[in-house]
Amino acid sequence: MTLETCLARIAARQPQVQGWAYVDKAATGRAGPLAGVVLGVKDVIDVAGMPTTHGSPAFAGNIAAADAESVARLRAAGAVVLGKTVTAEFATYHPGPTTNPRNPAHTPGGSSSGSAAVVADGQADLALGTQTAGSIIRPASFCGTFGYKPTFGRYPLGGVLETAPSLDTLGLFGRDLAVIAAADAVLSGEDAVPSASASLTVGLCRSPAWDAASAEMQAAFLAFGESLRAAGHVVLDRDLPAPFEGLIAAQQLIHRREAWMVMGHIRRDHADHVSPAFIAMIDAGAAESEADYQAALGVQRECKVLAGEVFAGADLLLVPGAPGAAPEGLSATGDPVFQRIWTALGAPCFGFPAAWRADGLPLGLQVIGAPGTDRQLLSNARAIAALAAIREI
């Protein structure tokens, strides 16, 4: 899309979608592999001269002095840095004003609410988000667009709010898989384009969260598996090793404990300007014992060792992207239960719309690759994207 098209779309839709926290109408780009790509940046990531509020009035006057390293790389590659997208408070759970572009009465998900919404709505080509629990794949699922969470540590985190160092992952939303792949090359420095197999082997992985999926999500998951089989791919069931049964709870403990470690000062210094939800999370993290925290890290390490077994003989795993369609209401951002395992494992995940409800809300799934196989996953995902149920707004 052109910058002019995006600005016109923002003018028409921002009053309802409210995905932008700040827009630079004078933004320009330059030559490069991302020339002309219009970029939104989650408001926990610094952009020089723009506010970085972290979704909180406590930081309303905070103007970034320099670009985050990720933004600097994308800008140098030609991307037009249009502005900052709304985030849930401190990239946690208290939502901002953004609505779901498919239905404004429903949540867009979070915490990368604005990034998912503006891409899905045609207000930007690409947006940066972060995922510490489920903040890229879940909003992509709810808004009906592509989301990409790379391998843990793949993209630079300089200039990005630290919320849980063992989990924090920078990622992307995009309307076009090729644009996501091009941005991944810029951000990672790895530009190989591996060949995708004509016949992928895809493991249907219900995961320990399966019982949290609605009947319609379970049906969409199974139907997409049949679509893959009909397209000539090999589809098989894939169970996770026993230690993964404890990884959801371990991720939650690590998240709240490390949030207290790195953001406890915000709760202490700005208690009058932060939400009860944020206070509760930080206080819960403070209450965890060091022994329990170390045990949770041990579960995470054990599961990472088992990653080879998880992906043995499979190019990709297919997993629900969320428990169901976006819940009604804007007071919460939905349950990240279907992302917690994969965030803790550090595996790359590609989210996409797989089906649509009669009311126009999408049902999103995700495919997951072994940690470190990002470029191969992005190549393999072309077959997935070809079967995805993309709908323009």
C-alpha positions in Angstrom: 0.0 0.0 0.0 1.1 3.6 -0.5 1.6 6.0 2.4 -1.2 8.1 1.1 -3.5 5.1 1.1 -2.6 4.2 4.6 -3.1 7.8 5.8 -6.5 8.0 4.1 -7.5 4.7 5.8 -6.3 6.0 9.2 -8.4 9.2 8.8 -11.5 7.1 8.0 -11.0 4.3 10.6 -8.9 5.6 13.5 -12.0 6.9 15.4 -13.4 3.4 15.5 -10.4 1.1 15.5 -8.1 3.4 17.7 -5.0 1.4 16.8 -2.6 4.3 16.7 -1.1 6.0 19.7 0.9 8.5 17.5 1.0 9.1 13.8 3.7 11.1 11.9 1.9 12.4 8.9 5.2 13.7 7.5 6.9 10.3 7.6 9.0 9.4 4.6 11.0 6.3 3.5 14.1 5.7 1.4 15.5 3.1 -1.1 16.1 -0.4 0.1 14.6 -3.9 0.3 11.6 -2.5 2.3 11.1 0.7 0.2 7.5 1.9 0.5 6.6 -0.6 3.2 4.5 1.3 5.8 5.4 0.4 9.3 3.7 0.7 12.7 5.7 0.3 15.9 4.2 -1.0 19.2 4.4 1.6 21.9 6.9 -0.2 24.0 9.6 0.2 21.3 11.5 3.4 20.9 11.2 5.6 17.7 13.3 8.7 17.8 11.3 11.9 18.4 8.1 10.0 19.1 6.4 9.2 22.5 7.1 5.9 24.1 4.3 5.7 26.7 4.2 1.9 27.3 0.4 2.3 27.3 0.5 4.2 30.6 -0.2 7.8 31.7 2.9 7.4 33.9 5.1 7.8 30.8 2.9 10.2 28.8 5.8 12.7 28.4 8.5 10.2 27.5 10.0 11.0 24.1 12.5 8.6 22.7 15.9 10.1 21.9 16.9 7.4 19.4 15.4 4.5 17.4 15.4 1.0 18.9 17.8 -1.1 17.0 15.0 -3.0 15.3 13.4 0.2 14.1 16.8 1.6 12.9 17.3 -1.6 10.8 13.9 -1.4 9.2 14.2 2.3 8.6 17.6 1.8 7.0 16.1 -0.8 4.7 13.5 1.7 3.4 10.5 1.2 5.7 8.3 4.3 6.3 8.0 4.5 10.1 4.5 5.9 10.3 4.0 5.9 14.1 3.3 4.1 17.3 0.6 1.5 17.8 -1.4 1.1 20.9 -0.2 -1.5 23.5 -1.8 -2.9 26.6 -0.2 -1.3 29.6 3.5 -2.3 29.8 2.8 -5.1 27.3 0.9 -7.0 30.0 -2.9 -7.4 30.4 -4.6 -4.0 31.0 -6.0 -3.1 27.5 -5.8 0.2 25.7 -8.7 1.7 23.6 -8.1 -0.4 20.4 -11.1 -2.3 19.1 -11.2 -5.3 16.8 -11.4 -4.1 13.2 -13.7 -7.0 12.3 -16.2 -6.1 15.0 -15.6 -3.1 17.4 -17.5 -4.8 20.2 -14.8 -7.5 20.4 -11.2 -7.4 21.7 -8.4 -7.2 19.2 -6.3 -9.3 21.6 -3.1 -8.0 23.2 -0.8 -6.9 24.2 0.2 -5.9 20.7 -3.4 -4.7 20.1 -2.8 -1.8 17.9 -0.2 -3.5 15.7 -2.5 -6.4 14.9 -5.5 -4.1 14.3 -3.9 -1.5 12.0 -2.4 -4.2 9.8 -5.6 -6.2 9.6 -7.5 -3.0 8.8 -5.2 -1.9 6.0 -3.7 1.0 7.8 -0.1 -0.3 7.6 1.7 -3.0 5.7 3.8 -4.2 8.6 3.9 -3.7 12.4 6.3 -4.6 15.1 4.9 -6.3 18.2 6.2 -8.2 21.1 5.3 -11.6 22.7 6.1 -12.6 26.2 3.1 -14.9 26.6 0.8 -14.7 23.6 0.9 -11.1 22.4 1.6 -11.6 18.7 -0.1 -14.8 17.7 -3.3 -14.2 19.7 -4.1 -10.8 18.3 -3.3 -12.0 14.8 -5.8 -14.8 15.4 -8.4 -12.4 16.7 -8.0 -9.8 14.0 -7.5 -12.1 11.0 -4.0 -11.2 9.8 -0.6 -12.9 9.7 1.6 -12.8 12.8 5.2 -14.0 13.2 7.0 -14.7 16.4 10.6 -15.7 15.6 13.0 -17.8 17.6 13.8 -16.3 21.0 16.7 -13.9 20.6 16.5 -13.6 16.9 15.8 -9.9 16.7 17.6 -7.2 18.7 15.8 -5.9 21.8 17.7 -2.7 22.4 15.2 0.1 22.9 12.4 -2.3 23.7 10.7 -2.4 27.1 12.0 -5.3 29.1 9.1 -7.3 30.7 10.5 -10.8 31.3 14.0 -11.4 29.9 13.7 -15.2 29.6 10.6 -14.8 27.4 10.5 -11.4 25.7 10.4 -11.8 21.9 10.1 -9.1 19.2 7.9 -10.1 16.2 5.9 -8.9 13.2 2.4 -8.5 11.8 2.0 -8.4 8.1 -0.6 -8.6 5.3 1.8 -10.4 3.0 4.1 -13.3 3.9 6.7 -12.0 1.5 6.9 -8.7 3.4 7.3 -10.5 6.7 10.1 -12.7 5.2 11.8 -9.6 3.9 11.6 -7.8 7.2 12.8 -11.0 9.0 15.9 -10.9 6.8 16.6 -7.2 7.7 16.1 -7.7 11.4 18.0 -11.0 11.7 20.7 -10.5 9.0 19.9 -13.9 7.6 18.6 -13.6 4.1 18.7 -17.3 2.8 15.6 -18.4 1.0 15.4 -22.2 1.6 13.4 -24.4 -0.7 10.1 -25.6 0.7 9.2 -29.3 0.3 6.5 -29.9 -2.2 4.9 -32.2 0.4 5.2 -31.0 4.0 4.9 -33.2 7.0 2.7 -31.4 9.5 2.1 -32.7 13.0 -1.4 -31.9 14.4 -0.5 -30.9 18.0 -3.5 -30.4 20.3 -1.1 -29.5 23.1 -1.9 -29.6 26.8 -4.2 -26.6 26.2 -6.6 -28.5 23.9 -9.5 -28.6 26.4 -9.5 -24.8 26.4 -10.3 -24.6 22.7 -14.0 -24.0 21.8 -15.8 -26.6 19.7 -15.6 -24.3 16.7 -11.8 -23.8 17.1 -11.3 -27.6 17.4 -13.4 -28.0 14.3 -11.4 -25.4 12.4 -8.1 -27.0 13.5 -9.2 -30.5 12.3 -10.7 -29.1 9.1 -7.4 -27.3 8.2 -5.6 -30.5 8.8 -7.8 -32.1 6.2 -7.2 -29.3 3.8 -3.5 -29.9 4.2 -3.9 -33.6 3.5 -6.1 -32.8 0.4 -3.4 -30.5 -0.9 -0.9 -33.4 -0.9 0.8 -32.8 2.5 1.5 -35.5 5.0 -0.6 -35.0 8.2 0.0 -36.9 11.4 -0.8 -36.6 15.1 2.0 -35.3 17.3 1.9 -35.5 21.1 4.3 -33.6 23.3 6.7 -35.2 25.8 5.5 -35.4 29.4 7.5 -32.5 30.8 5.5 -30.1 28.5 2.5 -30.7 30.7 4.2 -28.4 33.2 5.4 -25.8 30.8 2.3 -23.6 30.7 2.4 -23.1 34.5 6.2 -22.6 34.4 5.9 -19.9 31.7 3.3 -18.1 33.9 5.6 -18.2 36.9 8.6 -17.1 35.0 6.6 -14.2 33.5 5.3 -12.8 36.7 8.5 -13.3 38.6 10.7 -11.6 36.0 8.1 -8.9 35.5 8.5 -8.0 39.2 12.3 -8.2 38.8 12.5 -5.7 35.9 9.3 -3.7 36.3 8.8 -3.7 40.1 10.3 -0.1 40.2 7.4 1.1 38.0 4.8 -0.4 40.4 6.7 1.3 43.3 7.4 4.7 41.7 4.1 5.1 39.8 1.5 3.3 42.0 -1.0 6.1 41.4 -0.8 5.8 37.6 -0.8 2.1 37.0 -3.7 -0.3 36.8 -4.9 -2.7 39.5 -4.1 -5.6 37.0 -0.5 -4.5 36.7 -0.1 -4.1 40.5 -1.6 -7.6 41.0 0.8 -9.1 38.5 3.9 -7.5 40.0 2.9 -8.3 43.6 2.2 -11.9 42.6 5.7 -12.1 41.1 7.2 -10.6 44.2 5.5 -13.3 46.3 7.0 -16.2 44.3 9.9 -18.0 46.0 13.3 -18.1 44.4 13.2 -21.9 44.6 9.9 -22.0 42.6 11.3 -19.6 40.1 14.4 -21.7 39.6 12.3 -24.8 39.3 10.2 -23.2 36.5 13.4 -22.2 34.7 14.4 -25.9 35.0 11.2 -27.0 33.3 11.8 -24.5 30.5 15.4 -25.8 30.0 14.2 -29.5 30.1 11.6 -28.8 27.4 14.2 -27.0 25.2 16.4 -30.0 25.4 13.4 -32.1 24.2 12.7 -29.8 21.2 14.5 -32.2 18.8 12.1 -35.0 19.8 9.1 -32.7 19.4 9.9 -31.8 15.8 11.5 -35.1 14.7 10.0 -36.2 11.4 7.8 -33.1 11.1 8.4 -29.9 9.1 5.8 -28.0 11.1 3.4 -28.4 14.0 -0.2 -27.1 13.6 -1.7 -25.7 16.8 -4.8 -23.5 17.6 -3.9 -19.8 17.7 -6.3 -19.1 20.5 -9.1 -20.8 22.4 -11.7 -19.4 19.9 -12.7 -16.2 18.2 -12.1 -12.8 19.8 -14.2 -12.5 23.0 -16.8 -9.8 23.2 -15.9 -6.8 25.3 -12.8 -4.6 25.6 -12.0 -5.0 29.3 -9.6 -8.0 28.7 -7.4 -9.2 25.8 -8.2 -12.9 25.8 -6.4 -16.0 27.0 -2.8 -16.7 25.8 -2.9 -20.3 26.8 -2.1 -21.6 23.3 1.1 -19.5 23.0 2.6 -20.0 26.5 4.4 -23.3 25.6 5.9 -22.0 22.4 7.0 -18.7 23.8 8.7 -20.5 26.7 10.3 -23.0 24.2 11.5 -20.1 22.1 10.2 -21.7 18.9 9.2 -19.7 15.7 5.5 -19.4 15.2 3.4 -18.2 12.2 -0.2 -17.3 12.8 -2.9 -17.1 10.2 -6.7 -17.0 9.8 -8.0 -20.5 9.0 -11.8 -20.0 9.1 -14.5 -17.5 9.8 -17.6 -17.5 11.9 -20.9 -16.4 10.6 -20.6 -13.1 12.5 -17.4 -12.2 10.6 -14.8 -13.0 13.3 -11.8 -15.1 12.3 -10.6 -18.4 13.8 -6.8 -18.3 13.7 -4.3 -21.2 13.8 -0.5 -21.2 14.0 2.3 -23.4 12.6 5.4 -23.8 14.6 9.0 -24.8 13.6 11.9 -26.0 15.6 13.9 -23.2 17.3 16.4 -21.7 14.9 14.7 -22.8 11.7 13.1 -19.4 11.0 14.0 -19.1 7.3 12.9 -22.6 6.6 9.6 -22.0 8.5 8.9 -18.9 6.5 9.5 -20.8 3.2 7.3 -23.7 4.4 4.6 -21.3 5.5 4.0 -20.3 1.8 2.0 -23.5 1.6 0.1 -22.6 4.7 -0.6 -19.1 3.5 -1.9 -20.4 0.2 -4.6 -22.3 2.2 -5.3 -19.5 4.7 -8.7 -17.9 4.7 -7.6 -14.3 4.1 -10.4 -11.6 4.1 -10.0 -8.0 3.4 -12.1 -5.5 5.4 
